[in-house]
Amino acid sequence: MYMDCTGKPAKIQAVTGTFRCRERLPIGNHIKGDYEMKTKSILFTALALFALVISACAPAASAPASEAPTLSVVGTGTANLVPDIAYIYVGVHTELPSAAEAVTQNNAQTQKMMDALIAFGIDAKDIRTTSFSIWPFDKYDPLTGQATGEKYYSVDNTVYVTVRDLTKLGDLLDTVISAGANTVNSIQFDVADKDAALKQARADAITDAKTKALELAEAAGLQVGEIRSITFADSQYYPISEGRGGGGGGGDAAAAVPIQPGQLTFTVTVNVTYELK
């Protein structure tokens, strides 16, 4: 007995039938020959019928609902700031036929340069050695381009300097060159505290993205719904000056090196995906 799909009681009919089995009975048995066997039901048949009834009563699986359309837009925000800090690489390059002499001369010249930096007012924590190298090379005749057979050694010592007063940057460069620096590379400007400006730029980028989304949705006859996802990236344009000074200290100081930091533009880009309705 079971309840059908309408809630009414119903019965499962047992399957009955007969089949013949021809079998030779063992010797000694008093009954010989063919015999008939009748079954009242086959259990697995009944279970199969019951399963069919249950599955017929089960509700049909609903078709998956179509996903809401989406719109992805890019928004940008910018912050223009005047730099107040600079990073420069200054160093000493030495070439001599003796490795020991090249290192000794380079060490003395580099120490003089770093003493000049500290005397100028640069904090010791803002002076950091970034590389020291020595390698041999063959001398070549500048006219013929042929090797002269002379073996020389090149020694380089470079320090990374943080300059926190940009009004003195030109004078600083002149000071270190006079003290023995003969390589100056990659003057890079930055803003020491730009968190507030970047925060505002990110907010402006989100507003820009929302404005674009509303315009596009309206043109398509739709409305902007909830935000599905947001990604963002900050970027900054760094004006970099690269140069390599010659000399080796000892020349008369000329006028201070002219340096113009200009303005830095920080750009924030956001990618926002909205639902449409």
JOPENOR-V702411 format. One record per residue. N is the residue number from 1. RES is the residue in one small letter. PSI is psi in whole degrees, -180 to 180 (NA if undefined). Layout:
# JOPENOR-V702411
n | res | psi
N | RES | PSI
N | RES | PSI
This chain:
# JOPENOR-V702411
n | res | psi
1 | m | 140
2 | y | 170
3 | m | 127
4 | d | -175
5 | c | -23
6 | t | -6
7 | g | 3
8 | k | 148
9 | p | 144
10 | a | 165
11 | k | 151
12 | i | 121
13 | q | 132
14 | a | 142
15 | v | 125
16 | t | 161
17 | g | 180
18 | t | 155
19 | f | 156
20 | r | 141
21 | c | 115
22 | r | 121
23 | e | 139
24 | r | 118
25 | l | 154
26 | p | 154
27 | i | 138
28 | g | -18
29 | n | 139
30 | h | -19
31 | i | 123
32 | k | 156
33 | g | -159
34 | d | 152
35 | y | 159
36 | e | 141
37 | m | 132
38 | k | 139
39 | t | 146
40 | k | -35
41 | s | 157
42 | i | 115
43 | l | -43
44 | f | -26
45 | t | -42
46 | a | -42
47 | l | -37
48 | a | -42
49 | l | -40
50 | f | -40
51 | a | -38
52 | l | -39
53 | v | -45
54 | i | -44
55 | s | -30
56 | a | -31
57 | c | -19
58 | a | 143
59 | p | 145
60 | a | 142
61 | a | 130
62 | s | 145
63 | a | 140
64 | p | 136
65 | a | 140
66 | s | 140
67 | e | 149
68 | a | 144
69 | p | 153
70 | t | 163
71 | l | 125
72 | s | 130
73 | v | 160
74 | v | 129
75 | g | 150
76 | t | 149
77 | g | 144
78 | t | 156
79 | a | 123
80 | n | 118
81 | l | 150
82 | v | 125
83 | p | 148
84 | d | 11
85 | i | 151
86 | a | 153
87 | y | 130
88 | i | 153
89 | y | 121
90 | v | 149
91 | g | -175
92 | v | 132
93 | h | 129
94 | t | 139
95 | e | 120
96 | l | 157
97 | p | -15
98 | s | 128
99 | a | -43
100 | a | -43
101 | e | -37
102 | a | -43
103 | v | -43
104 | t | -47
105 | q | -41
106 | n | -41
107 | n | -46
108 | a | -42
109 | q | -38
110 | t | -41
111 | q | -40
112 | k | -39
113 | m | -44
114 | m | -35
115 | d | -39
116 | a | -37
117 | l | -46
118 | i | -41
119 | a | -29
120 | f | -20
121 | g | 7
122 | i | 128
123 | d | 144
124 | a | -32
125 | k | -15
126 | d | 10
127 | i | 119
128 | r | 127
129 | t | 128
130 | t | -24
131 | s | 146
132 | f | 129
133 | s | 153
134 | i | 133
135 | w | 149
136 | p | 156
137 | f | 158
138 | d | 140
139 | k | 145
140 | y | 144
141 | d | 123
142 | p | -21
143 | l | -45
144 | t | -22
145 | g | 10
146 | q | 150
147 | a | 137
148 | t | -12
149 | g | -3
150 | e | 138
151 | k | 124
152 | y | 166
153 | y | 133
154 | s | 130
155 | v | 131
156 | d | 137
157 | n | 120
158 | t | 137
159 | v | 150
160 | y | 123
161 | v | 132
162 | t | 123
163 | v | 118
164 | r | -4
165 | d | 98
166 | l | -18
167 | t | -18
168 | k | 7
169 | l | -45
170 | g | -45
171 | d | -36
172 | l | -45
173 | l | -41
174 | d | -38
175 | t | -46
176 | v | -32
177 | i | -40
178 | s | -28
179 | a | -8
180 | g | -7
181 | a | 131
182 | n | 10
183 | t | 129
184 | v | 121
185 | n | 149
186 | s | 74
187 | i | 117
188 | q | 130
189 | f | 155
190 | d | 176
191 | v | 125
192 | a | -45
193 | d | 100
194 | k | 12
195 | d | -46
196 | a | -41
197 | a | -40
198 | l | -37
199 | k | -44
200 | q | -38
201 | a | -38
202 | r | -42
203 | a | -41
204 | d | -36
205 | a | -40
206 | i | -43
207 | t | -41
208 | d | -42
209 | a | -42
210 | k | -41
211 | t | -44
212 | k | -40
213 | a | -42
214 | l | -41
215 | e | -45
216 | l | -42
217 | a | -41
218 | e | -41
219 | a | -28
220 | a | 0
221 | g | 26
222 | l | 178
223 | q | 150
224 | v | 131
225 | g | -142
226 | e | 158
227 | i | 131
228 | r | -44
229 | s | 155
230 | i | 131
231 | t | 153
232 | f | 163
233 | a | 138
234 | d | 141
235 | s | 156
236 | q | 138
237 | y | 121
238 | y | 112
239 | p | 121
240 | i | 132
241 | s | 128
242 | e | 138
243 | g | 165
244 | r | 114
245 | g | 155
246 | g | 174
247 | g | -143
248 | g | 19
249 | g | 141
250 | g | -17
251 | g | 157
252 | d | 140
253 | a | 132
254 | a | -166
255 | a | 157
256 | a | 143
257 | v | 126
258 | p | 125
259 | i | 129
260 | q | 102
261 | p | -31
262 | g | -142
263 | q | 141
264 | l | 138
265 | t | 118
266 | f | 129
267 | t | 132
268 | v | 130
269 | t | 130
270 | v | 145
271 | n | 117
272 | v | 133
273 | t | 124
274 | y | 152
275 | e | 149
276 | l | 147
277 | k | NA
